């Protein structure tokens, strides 16, 4: 009924009410614009009073207390200490019974007694054993320090990703509210004859897309939060607001960090300890041909009767043996050759680890460099231009010099730039953190046990690559 009479009313009062309608339209558009400005990244957002907040420091402290890999690292150190202690222990002596020419009856005779036997290790072989396992102990300690860095970095990286998801969700909600306001505005404009049905339908489609984007952003935030809760060792940690800003990331010199990774990375240090362990094993293998002394001695009762002594026996008597194993055929040649090959492999392992780090750092540097450029351009060029274009289209539309779809297109462009800006900030922060943390980002990977010659460089969580399969937040 109203739709049928509205054109008549519009025609009747159009001359008198047109300035008033334009004023109402301006107010609606200004309100929508103000709502959108509040949603821009970097603007202060008042968090809901009923939701708790948490800091990065609190999350890191929680991880240091609950992450199970720290207990694994401590167990590896204890095991290495045990192996080192065991390798330097002296061989146990042998105690036994010995009997020879034992005779019974009235003749008696024979020799019976006890003996003790001890192997005397020569050539400093026990000390060399300890040196081998001392390198393993140092490897275990280096693994523990590396694991601590992994966990702390993983928490920081998950924090950055969760913070980006939080800001994206806030922006998506604000944009959804703006889209709903645009639908209401388009309906009002259609009622006064200043918007066509396609304009109304397009604004409704924009609003539905904004609602879906909010749902996707909420799911993405839940996923990232669950990953963060797992790293800190508390999978039931409730979702909280994070304090901080993505814009706080400071630029770094990527090339210098790559060289620092290659020279100071814990992975390189562990590989170099592997070389020392292999060299200690070679020194031990070369000492193996030096024979150990085999000492044996004891006391025995000799029952043999002595003539002319009224049937008395010989009685107690002692004995002693000393022997060595002569290295004629077996001079440990095979094990020495194997140890030399292990040393060579360990040295090449250091080179391989450095090359692998350079290879993996190249991707991270690319992400960092591109995201840094993207952040600068979004902030200094694209977003200001998009904002200005939106303001100009809005003003022209208020002056009846532009169609409403042009306003929607400018609004959509600005929305997409804001979301892309947050994504670029996230990649910039995570790439920078990965480079500063020697590419060690997986806090739930079990620390490797020491003792292997070629310790593999474990996979890293390469941050999101800008420009390749972008995530739809």
LORO-173883 format. One record per residue (C-alpha): residue number from 1; residue in three letters; z, y, x. Coordinates in steps of 0.02 Angstrom, whole numbers, plus 50000, padded with zeros to 5 digits. Each point is the difference from the previous one (the first is absolute). Layout:
BEGIN
pos:code:pz:py:px
NUM:ALA:Z:Y:X
...
This chain:
BEGIN
pos:code:pz:py:px
1:UNK:50000:50000:50000
2:UNK:50046:50119:50140
3:UNK:49845:49952:50098
4:UNK:49893:50048:49852
5:UNK:50083:50168:49972
6:UNK:50024:50047:50184
7:UNK:49822:50064:50026
8:UNK:50017:50108:49846
9:UNK:50166:50070:50062
10:UNK:49926:50028:50172
11:UNK:49855:50096:49928
12:UNK:50116:50103:49891
13:UNK:50122:50052:50136
14:UNK:49896:49982:50157
15:UNK:49983:50186:50028
16:UNK:50184:50037:49984
17:UNK:50074:49843:50078
18:UNK:49880:49971:50148
19:UNK:50101:50108:50123
20:UNK:50158:49910:49946
21:UNK:49919:49830:50023
22:UNK:49938:50049:50172
23:UNK:50177:50054:50046
24:UNK:50068:49832:49941
25:UNK:49868:49908:50100
26:UNK:50044:50101:50156
27:UNK:50183:49957:49979
28:UNK:49961:49815:49982
29:UNK:49889:50000:50153
30:UNK:50127:50098:50102
31:UNK:50135:49876:49949
32:UNK:49890:49854:50054
33:UNK:49962:50086:50165
34:UNK:50183:50034:50035
35:UNK:50043:49819:49962
36:UNK:49868:49943:50124
37:UNK:50061:50115:50137
38:UNK:50174:49925:49989
39:UNK:49924:49828:50035
40:UNK:49920:50051:50165
41:UNK:50067:49909:50156
42:UNK:50129:50097:50096
43:UNK:50065:50088:49845
44:UNK:50183:49972:49962
45:UNK:50028:49864:49870
46:UNK:50166:49989:49913
47:UNK:50048:49816:50002
48:UNK:50076:49921:49845
49:UNK:50188:50014:50007
50:UNK:50025:49821:49945
51:UNK:49902:49922:50146
52:UNK:50083:49977:50169
53:UNK:49923:50061:50161
54:UNK:49997:49915:50170
55:UNK:49956:50060:50175
56:UNK:49902:49920:50140
57:UNK:50157:49987:50107
58:UNK:50089:49902:49863
59:UNK:49855:49880:49985
60:UNK:49994:49972:50189
61:UNK:50187:49966:50007
62:UNK:49982:49877:49858
63:UNK:49861:49909:50093
64:UNK:50100:49990:50162
65:UNK:50140:49915:49904
66:UNK:49900:49882:49887
67:UNK:49833:49959:50081
68:UNK:50007:49813:50047
69:UNK:49889:50018:50153
70:UNK:50143:50081:50096
71:UNK:50103:49841:49982
72:UNK:49848:49901:50059
73:UNK:49984:50111:50153
74:UNK:50185:49977:50039
75:UNK:49980:49812:49982
76:UNK:49852:50002:50121
77:UNK:50106:50093:50128
78:UNK:50143:49876:49982
79:UNK:49879:49855:50019
80:UNK:49925:50078:50157
81:UNK:50174:50026:50073
82:UNK:50040:49818:49964
83:UNK:49841:49939:50086
84:UNK:50036:50109:50151
85:UNK:50177:49932:50014
86:UNK:49943:49821:49978
87:UNK:49863:50014:50131
88:UNK:50123:50049:50137
89:UNK:50130:49865:49968
90:UNK:50029:49871:50134
91:UNK:49955:49817:49963
92:UNK:50145:49897:49935
93:UNK:50073:49867:50116
94:UNK:49986:49816:49961
95:UNK:50156:49890:50000
96:UNK:49985:49811:49987
97:UNK:50058:49826:50044
98:UNK:49925:49895:50139
99:UNK:50023:49817:50038
100:UNK:49919:49888:50131
101:UNK:50019:49815:50049
102:UNK:50134:49975:49870
103:UNK:50073:49824:50012
104:UNK:50132:49915:49898
105:UNK:50115:49851:50017
106:UNK:50108:49967:50151
107:UNK:49874:50074:50119
108:UNK:50003:50174:49923
109:UNK:49898:50125:50102
110:UNK:49874:50133:49951
111:UNK:50005:50188:49994
112:UNK:50045:50101:49846
113:UNK:50033:50185:49979
114:UNK:49951:50169:49932
115:UNK:49877:50128:50066
116:UNK:49949:50181:49970
117:UNK:49824:50064:50025
118:UNK:49943:50182:50008
119:UNK:49828:50078:50026
120:UNK:50003:50155:50109
121:UNK:49863:50123:49947
122:UNK:49921:50083:50151
123:UNK:49873:50136:50029
124:UNK:50081:50124:49879
125:UNK:49916:49915:49853
126:UNK:50143:50037:49880
127:UNK:49991:50185:50042
128:UNK:49813:49998:49968
129:UNK:50029:49915:49834
130:UNK:50114:50143:49951
131:UNK:49868:50127:50051
132:UNK:49873:49919:49884
133:UNK:50115:50007:49851
134:UNK:50064:50171:50049
135:UNK:49824:50064:49967
136:UNK:50003:49912:49832
137:UNK:50164:50087:49961
138:UNK:49922:50167:50042
139:UNK:49854:49957:49888
140:UNK:50119:49961:49857
141:UNK:50089:50165:50027
142:UNK:49833:50092:50004
143:UNK:49950:49911:49839
144:UNK:50162:50060:49919
145:UNK:49966:50180:50048
146:UNK:49821:49982:49941
147:UNK:50059:49928:49835
148:UNK:50119:50146:49973
149:UNK:49855:50118:50026
150:UNK:49894:49898:49880
151:UNK:50130:50006:49862
152:UNK:50037:50186:50019
153:UNK:49815:50041:50004
154:UNK:49965:49889:49850
155:UNK:50136:50089:49901
156:UNK:49930:50170:50048
157:UNK:49823:49948:49957
158:UNK:50053:49926:49832
159:UNK:50099:50159:49970
160:UNK:49844:50105:50029
161:UNK:49898:49890:49884
162:UNK:50135:50005:49867
163:UNK:50014:50188:50017
164:UNK:49812:50016:49979
165:UNK:50007:49888:49846
166:UNK:50141:50105:49930
167:UNK:49906:50163:50024
168:UNK:49841:49923:49931
169:UNK:50092:49942:49844
170:UNK:50075:50173:49975
171:UNK:49828:50077:50017
172:UNK:49922:49872:49883
173:UNK:50132:50034:49868
174:UNK:49971:50186:50012
175:UNK:49813:49976:49991
176:UNK:50021:49886:49849
177:UNK:50103:50134:49915
178:UNK:49865:50126:50042
179:UNK:49867:49884:49929
180:UNK:50099:49981:49838
181:UNK:50013:50188:49990
182:UNK:49812:50011:50025
183:UNK:49973:49881:49854
184:UNK:50110:50106:49889
185:UNK:49911:50156:50058
186:UNK:49828:49925:49969
187:UNK:50053:49951:49822
188:UNK:50059:50176:49967
189:UNK:49839:50072:50071
190:UNK:49899:49881:49892
191:UNK:50095:50058:49846
192:UNK:49948:50181:50034
193:UNK:49822:49954:50043
194:UNK:50009:50029:50187
195:UNK:49986:49818:50055
196:UNK:49882:49862:49948
197:UNK:50041:49820:49962
198:UNK:49935:49939:50171
199:UNK:50122:50120:50082
200:UNK:50144:49926:49900
201:UNK:49946:49822:50040
202:UNK:49983:50039:50185
203:UNK:50175:50074:50006
204:UNK:50069:49846:49912
205:UNK:49916:49885:50126
206:UNK:50074:50104:50141
207:UNK:50172:49980:49922
208:UNK:49981:49811:49985
209:UNK:49946:49988:50182
210:UNK:50150:50104:50049
211:UNK:50116:49881:49904
212:UNK:49924:49850:50091
213:UNK:50020:50089:50165
214:UNK:50185:50026:49963
215:UNK:50022:49815:49959
216:UNK:49912:49950:50162
217:UNK:50104:50122:50101
218:UNK:50160:49928:49924
219:UNK:49947:49823:50045
220:UNK:49953:50054:50175
221:UNK:50170:50083:50022
222:UNK:50088:49841:49943
223:UNK:49899:49894:50121
224:UNK:50037:50112:50149
225:UNK:50184:50012:49954
226:UNK:50016:49811:49992
227:UNK:49923:49988:50174
228:UNK:50122:50132:50063
229:UNK:50148:49909:49920
230:UNK:49946:49838:50085
231:UNK:49992:50082:50172
232:UNK:50175:50075:49984
233:UNK:50064:49828:49950
234:UNK:50051:50046:49822
235:UNK:49866:49936:49879
236:UNK:50103:50057:49850
237:UNK:50008:50181:50058
238:UNK:49968:50107:49845
239:UNK:49861:50128:50002
240:UNK:50063:50168:50061
241:UNK:49929:50171:50037
242:UNK:49960:50027:50183
243:UNK:50045:50159:50091
244:UNK:49872:50075:50116
245:UNK:49824:50070:50007
246:UNK:49839:49926:50062
247:UNK:49951:50169:50069
248:UNK:50138:49989:50132
249:UNK:49896:49887:50114
250:UNK:49965:50084:50166
251:UNK:49833:49975:50091
252:UNK:49997:49894:50158
253:UNK:49882:49970:50145
254:UNK:49919:49835:49952
255:UNK:49917:49968:50169
256:UNK:50164:50023:50094
257:UNK:50088:49884:49880
258:UNK:49870:49865:50028
259:UNK:50030:50008:50187
260:UNK:50187:49994:49968
261:UNK:49977:49846:49890
262:UNK:49901:49911:50136
263:UNK:50127:50040:50137
264:UNK:50167:49997:49907
265:UNK:49977:49886:49850
266:UNK:50133:49865:49981
267:UNK:49858:49875:49980
268:UNK:49939:50044:50175
269:UNK:50178:49990:50068
270:UNK:50024:49827:49925
271:UNK:49834:49942:50076
272:UNK:50053:50067:50170
273:UNK:50163:49905:49986
274:UNK:49893:49848:49967
275:UNK:49918:50026:50170
276:UNK:50170:50006:50084
277:UNK:50053:49842:49911
278:UNK:49841:49910:50055
279:UNK:50027:50057:50179
280:UNK:50179:49937:49995
281:UNK:49937:49833:49933
282:UNK:49874:49990:50143
283:UNK:50137:50034:50129
284:UNK:50103:49862:49919
285:UNK:49855:49878:50003
286:UNK:49973:50031:50186
287:UNK:50182:49957:50036
288:UNK:49993:49836:49904
289:UNK:49936:49895:50150
290:UNK:50159:50041:50097
291:UNK:50100:49840:49975
292:UNK:50173:50003:49926
293:UNK:50142:49907:50085
294:UNK:50065:49845:49913
295:UNK:50182:49969:50047
296:UNK:50093:49845:49947
297:UNK:50172:49938:50052
298:UNK:50149:49903:49937
299:UNK:50142:49877:50026
300:UNK:49996:49813:49968
301:UNK:50113:49851:50016
302:UNK:49933:49868:50121
303:UNK:50067:49829:49951
304:UNK:49935:49909:50152
305:UNK:50140:49901:50088
306:UNK:50036:50037:50180
307:UNK:50025:49851:50117
308:UNK:50165:49985:50088
309:UNK:50088:50121:49887
310:UNK:50084:49876:49883
311:UNK:49862:50017:49871
312:UNK:50006:50188:49985
313:UNK:49843:50089:49935
314:UNK:49912:50147:50078
315:UNK:50065:50118:49865
316:UNK:49942:50177:49963
317:UNK:49849:50069:50089
318:UNK:49890:50152:49977
319:UNK:49812:50023:50001
320:UNK:49877:50148:50001
321:UNK:49813:50021:49978
322:UNK:49889:50150:50035
323:UNK:49817:50003:49952
324:UNK:49852:50116:49972
325:UNK:49835:49975:49910
326:UNK:49860:50024:50125
327:UNK:49856:50103:49926
328:UNK:49856:49898:50069
329:UNK:49891:49969:49849
330:UNK:50071:50120:49871
331:UNK:50019:50176:50068
332:UNK:49990:50079:49827
333:UNK:49819:50048:50033
334:UNK:49947:49993:49819
335:UNK:50144:50106:49934
336:UNK:49972:50129:50137
337:UNK:49817:50014:49954
338:UNK:50048:50018:49817
339:UNK:50127:50135:50040
340:UNK:49870:50098:50099
341:UNK:49881:49992:49852
342:UNK:50140:50059:49886
343:UNK:50031:50150:50111
344:UNK:49816:50046:49992
345:UNK:49999:49980:49811
346:UNK:50155:50108:49984
347:UNK:49920:50138:50103
348:UNK:49843:49994:49894
349:UNK:50111:50003:49846
350:UNK:50063:50172:50049
351:UNK:49821:50062:50011
352:UNK:49957:49920:49833
353:UNK:50149:50078:49912
354:UNK:49952:50173:50064
355:UNK:49821:49977:49939
356:UNK:50058:49937:49831
357:UNK:50112:50152:49982
358:UNK:49856:50115:50042
359:UNK:49890:49910:49875
360:UNK:50126:50015:49859
361:UNK:50049:50176:50045
362:UNK:49818:50054:49982
363:UNK:50006:49970:49813
364:UNK:50164:50091:49981
365:UNK:49937:50147:50104
366:UNK:49846:50009:49890
367:UNK:50108:50004:49844
368:UNK:50113:50131:50077
369:UNK:49859:50113:50057
370:UNK:49906:49990:49836
371:UNK:50155:50024:49893
372:UNK:50055:50149:50105
373:UNK:49830:50081:49971
374:UNK:50007:49956:49816
375:UNK:50174:50074:49979
376:UNK:49947:50162:50083
377:UNK:49843:50016:49895
378:UNK:50084:49955:49837
379:UNK:50137:50127:50031
380:UNK:49902:50144:50075
381:UNK:49828:49983:49921
382:UNK:49969:49880:49858
383:UNK:50157:50020:49895
384:UNK:50002:50192:50007
385:UNK:49816:50002:49950
386:UNK:50030:49877:49859
387:UNK:50146:50102:49937
388:UNK:49897:50158:50006
389:UNK:49856:49914:49909
390:UNK:50119:49939:49866
391:UNK:50073:50174:49978
392:UNK:49827:50078:49991
393:UNK:49937:49876:49871
394:UNK:50158:50024:49899
395:UNK:49979:50189:50003
396:UNK:49816:49988:49954
397:UNK:50041:49883:49859
398:UNK:50130:50122:49935
399:UNK:49865:50132:50004
400:UNK:49881:49882:49908
401:UNK:49886:49996:50153
402:UNK:50018:49814:50042
403:UNK:50007:49837:49903
404:UNK:50160:49900:49988
405:UNK:49926:49845:50088
406:UNK:49981:50106:50156
407:UNK:50186:50034:49995
408:UNK:50035:49813:49983
409:UNK:49885:49959:50146
410:UNK:50086:50128:50111
411:UNK:50168:49934:49946
412:UNK:49950:49820:50038
413:UNK:49936:50050:50172
414:UNK:50163:50084:50042
415:UNK:50098:49848:49939
416:UNK:49901:49882:50109
417:UNK:50022:50112:50151
418:UNK:50189:50005:49974
419:UNK:50011:49810:49995
420:UNK:49885:49983:50150
421:UNK:50108:50125:50093
422:UNK:50154:49892:49974
423:UNK:49904:49846:50058
424:UNK:49943:50093:50156
425:UNK:50178:50057:50034
426:UNK:50061:49820:49985
427:UNK:49868:49933:50119
428:UNK:50034:50142:50122
429:UNK:50187:49963:50000
430:UNK:49986:49810:50011
431:UNK:49867:50005:50137
432:UNK:50104:50122:50101
433:UNK:50154:49891:49979
434:UNK:49905:49843:50049
435:UNK:49938:50080:50161
436:UNK:50173:50065:50044
437:UNK:50076:49827:49967
438:UNK:49881:49901:50113
439:UNK:49910:49928:49846
440:UNK:50158:49901:49956
441:UNK:50019:50016:49812
442:UNK:50040:49829:49925
443:UNK:50188:49990:49981
444:UNK:50002:49829:49916
445:UNK:49902:49905:50132
446:UNK:50113:49878:50090
447:UNK:50034:50045:50183
448:UNK:49908:49884:50118
449:UNK:50102:49880:50103
450:UNK:49988:50026:50189
451:UNK:49935:49874:50123
452:UNK:49816:49995:49961
453:UNK:49877:50051:50135
454:UNK:49883:50099:49888
455:UNK:50095:50088:49863
456:UNK:49874:50054:49867
457:UNK:49995:50179:49943
458:UNK:50049:49985:49820
459:UNK:49907:50083:49859
460:UNK:50045:50176:49952
461:UNK:49997:50083:49829
462:UNK:49850:50111:50029
463:UNK:50018:50152:49886
464:UNK:49874:50032:49864
465:UNK:49829:50042:50068
466:UNK:49934:50163:49932
467:UNK:49828:49988:49925
468:UNK:49997:49810:49983
469:UNK:50043:49921:49833
470:UNK:50112:50143:49945
471:UNK:50144:49956:49888
472:UNK:50000:50068:49827
473:UNK:50169:50071:49974
